[in-house]
């Protein structure tokens, strides 16, 4: 939540809108990929293989499998994005804002920064 407040305070709503748009695109892509994967699985199995009966009620778990695959794809994308950005920011000791790791002067409080080894 702290990071969200900092993005809104320093970068504005436009950056937040781009982040949400990218998230929606990843979710849409994940849904499409998982739907195709489940369709391929359904084509190679018998008609009765992707469901079970609970108290005479048919439960198709192909939809659960599709949601699980979509969730796994989104989590993998988020983890990949987090690993790409990890280590590229450091915290200013004066104002506690996150700034690029290579910065020598804080862009928010203009204090000079000591070089911190990675």
Secondary structure, 3 states (H helix, E strand, C coil): CHHHHHHHHHCCHHHHHHHHHHHHHHHHHHHHHHHHHHHHHHHCCCCCCCEEEECCEEEECHHHHHHHHHHHHHHHHHHHHHHHHCCCEEECCCCCCEEECCCCECCCCCCECCCCCC
